[in-house]
Amino acid sequence: MREGRASETARRVAAQRLTFPRPCIPGGRPGDDDRLQADVAAGLEPGVTPLTNYLRARTAWVDGVLLGALEEGIDQVVLAGAGYDGRGLRYARAGVRFFELDHPETQADKLGRLARLGIDTSGVGFAAVDFLTGDLPAALAGVDHDPGRPTLSICEGVAEYLPVEVLGSLLGGLSAACPRGSRLAVTLALVPVTGAGRASRARLRAVVASMGEDLTSEIPREDLAGFLARSGWVAETAVDPAGRDLTRSDGNSAFVLARSGL
Ligand SMILES: C[S@@+](CC[C@H](N)C(=O)[O-])C[C@H]1O[C@@H](n2cnc3c(N)ncnc32)[C@H](O)[C@@H]1O
């Protein structure tokens, strides 16, 4: 990320997400989320870009995993690299606590917007942490995450911005901070395996670089399960943005659901 600046890619995601249909749940506050997203997106004209379909599919997949976990009784949700994600508002539910982890610059910008908009964030704990240097279990403990209660951890659109060893530590830290029965939903960039895939990744890398951010990690699809296992997670399902099992896809992206392997 550009020194001293909140994430620009997170702003762009917020602007796109504002245009997507989302589920509603009793007690949820979609209006508060929309107000935050509109504030973040002010001045941006999202339009339909090559990324729009990907982001729509990613948003729907994460929403589905989260709502499924809430139905199953999970009452702790960690959003790692939360950016301007407003799920802690949109899907607020009595007894459920959300924990947002993000780079100090992005989080400070988000907290400033939430305060200015007068949005109630009492169901959300915010911990500023740089995944490159920070202590993830300590950050979670500092916002009263209970390491004894099963947790859903969501890493949406952040893995590709971290060096692979930092990503491994992040996932390992989440596994260490969460007990058996916990789940992980992570979206990942895969090493492209086709010419079209390599060209698409190069275009995306250039767009992101123009915003001062770097796409750094790509996971080889054949090592996906191994990579997760080394970070303490057992992969359960891995699909591409169209919902196809990865074994039947040569796409560049994976949406992976895993359970705690500890
Ligand atoms: C593309 S945004 C995605 C945000 C959000 N998950 C979403 O889908 O809307 C990537 C996020 O990763 C965060 N991030 C990038 N590098 C980070 C780091 N070293 N430590 C903590 N957060 C980081 C950025 O601040 C940003 O919020």
The ligand as an ORCA input file, in Angstrom:
! r2SCAN-3c Opt
* xyz 0 1
  C      -8.829     -4.914     -2.086
  S      -9.035     -4.430     -0.424
  C     -10.315     -5.564      0.067
  C     -11.082     -5.058      1.241
  C     -12.271     -5.913      1.687
  N     -11.878     -7.219      2.172
  C     -13.303     -6.009      0.630
  O     -13.417     -7.062     -0.016
  O     -13.987     -5.028      0.423
  C      -7.589     -5.066      0.379
  C      -7.503     -4.713      1.858
  O      -6.327     -5.297      2.417
  C      -5.750     -4.374      3.316
  N      -4.316     -4.638      3.413
  C      -3.405     -4.655      2.414
  N      -2.178     -4.869      2.893
  C      -2.315     -4.988      4.255
  C      -1.407     -5.219      5.321
  N      -0.102     -5.329      5.105
  N      -1.895     -5.289      6.572
  C      -3.232     -5.148      6.818
  N      -4.146     -4.943      5.835
  C      -3.684     -4.857      4.576
  C      -6.017     -3.005      2.708
  O      -5.944     -1.957      3.663
  C      -7.412     -3.209      2.145
  O      -8.407     -2.849      3.064
*
